[in-house]
Amino acid sequence: MYRLIGVSNNTKLKKLLIFFALVGVGLILIVNLNKSEVKTKFNEKHYQTLLCDKLGGVMEFRLKDSTRVDCLTDEYAIEVDWAKKWAEGIGQSLYYAEMTNKKPAVALIVGKKDQRFLNRINKVASKAGITIMKIKK
């Protein structure tokens, strides 16, 4: 067996264990950082900002009754919401349109599994004159 001069086996073992522990922690941190980059989740406000900036609208336009239109453009009063909240979006967009004399629109934030919500809103929206916009997650 080899021995370092002036270092006991116990000290050498401790140093080796500390080294491997640090390497293990480093690998865990790298893996978790990569996962967080891939699975970044944004809130509704993020998508609302993207859409409203693109359309040149006013975000959070306040009505007389203190309700707020997510995005008001020259043409549309737009409610931005998650796809699963499609029905709420219809009601809000109709109300905002009435209060602002604009056309109603719903911008749904959609992912890969949200097609069923798009199907539902499309059935109602065409009859009610509501424009549907999609924002991809």
C-alpha positions in Angstrom: 0.0 0.0 0.0 1.2 3.5 -0.9 1.4 6.2 1.7 1.9 9.9 1.4 4.6 11.2 3.6 3.2 13.2 6.5 -0.4 12.3 5.7 -2.3 9.6 7.5 -4.6 7.3 5.7 -7.5 8.8 7.6 -6.8 12.3 6.3 -6.2 11.1 2.8 -9.6 9.3 2.9 -11.4 12.4 4.2 -9.9 14.6 1.4 -10.9 12.0 -1.2 -14.5 11.9 0.2 -14.7 15.7 0.2 -13.5 15.8 -3.4 -16.1 13.3 -4.6 -18.8 15.1 -2.6 -18.0 18.4 -4.3 -17.9 16.8 -7.7 -21.3 15.2 -7.0 -22.8 18.5 -5.9 -21.4 20.3 -8.9 -23.0 17.7 -11.2 -26.4 18.0 -9.5 -26.3 21.8 -9.9 -25.4 21.6 -13.6 -28.3 19.1 -14.2 -30.8 21.3 -12.3 -29.7 24.4 -14.1 -30.2 22.8 -17.4 -33.7 21.5 -16.4 -34.8 25.0 -15.2 -33.7 26.5 -18.6 -35.8 24.0 -20.5 -38.9 24.1 -18.3 -39.1 27.9 -17.8 -42.7 28.8 -17.2 -44.1 32.3 -17.8 -47.2 33.9 -16.2 -50.1 35.3 -18.1 -48.7 38.8 -17.9 -45.7 37.7 -19.9 -47.8 36.6 -22.8 -50.1 39.6 -22.5 -47.1 41.9 -22.8 -45.8 40.0 -25.8 -49.1 40.2 -27.6 -50.0 43.8 -26.7 -46.5 45.1 -27.7 -46.8 43.3 -31.0 -50.2 44.8 -31.7 -49.3 48.3 -30.4 -52.1 48.2 -27.9 -52.6 49.6 -24.4 -52.1 47.0 -21.6 -54.5 46.9 -18.6 -56.8 49.6 -20.0 -59.0 50.6 -17.0 -62.7 51.0 -17.5 -65.1 53.2 -15.6 -66.1 50.3 -13.3 -62.4 49.6 -12.5 -62.2 46.4 -14.6 -59.3 46.2 -16.9 -59.0 45.2 -20.5 -55.9 43.0 -20.9 -55.0 44.7 -24.2 -56.9 47.5 -26.0 -56.0 48.2 -29.6 -57.6 50.6 -32.1 -59.8 47.7 -33.3 -60.1 45.1 -30.4 -60.7 44.7 -26.7 -58.7 41.6 -26.0 -58.9 39.2 -23.1 -55.7 37.2 -22.7 -56.0 33.9 -20.8 -54.9 30.3 -20.6 -56.6 27.9 -23.0 -58.5 26.1 -20.3 -60.2 29.3 -19.3 -61.7 29.8 -22.8 -65.2 30.3 -21.5 -64.3 33.0 -19.1 -62.4 34.8 -21.9 -65.6 34.9 -24.1 -67.6 36.7 -21.4 -64.9 39.1 -20.6 -64.1 40.0 -24.2 -67.8 40.6 -24.9 -68.1 42.9 -21.9 -64.9 44.8 -22.7 -66.0 45.3 -26.3 -69.3 46.7 -25.2 -67.7 49.1 -22.8 -65.1 50.3 -25.2 -67.0 50.2 -28.6 -64.3 47.8 -29.9 -64.6 44.4 -31.4 -64.3 41.5 -28.9 -61.2 39.2 -29.1 -59.8 36.4 -27.0 -56.1 35.6 -27.1 -55.6 32.1 -25.7 -52.2 30.9 -24.4 -52.0 27.4 -25.9 -49.7 24.4 -25.5 -49.5 21.0 -27.2 -52.4 19.5 -25.3 -54.9 22.4 -25.6 -56.5 21.7 -29.0 -59.8 20.7 -27.3 -60.1 24.2 -25.8 -59.5 25.8 -29.2 -62.2 23.6 -30.7 -64.7 24.6 -28.0 -64.1 28.4 -28.3 -64.1 28.3 -32.1 -67.7 26.8 -32.1 -69.0 29.8 -30.0 -66.7 32.6 -31.2 -67.7 32.5 -34.8 -71.4 32.8 -33.9 -70.7 35.6 -31.4 -68.4 37.6 -33.6 -65.4 37.1 -31.4 -61.9 37.1 -32.9 -59.7 34.3 -31.6 -55.9 34.7 -31.3 -53.4 32.0 -30.3 -50.3 32.6 -28.3 -48.0 29.6 -28.2 -46.4 28.7 -24.8 
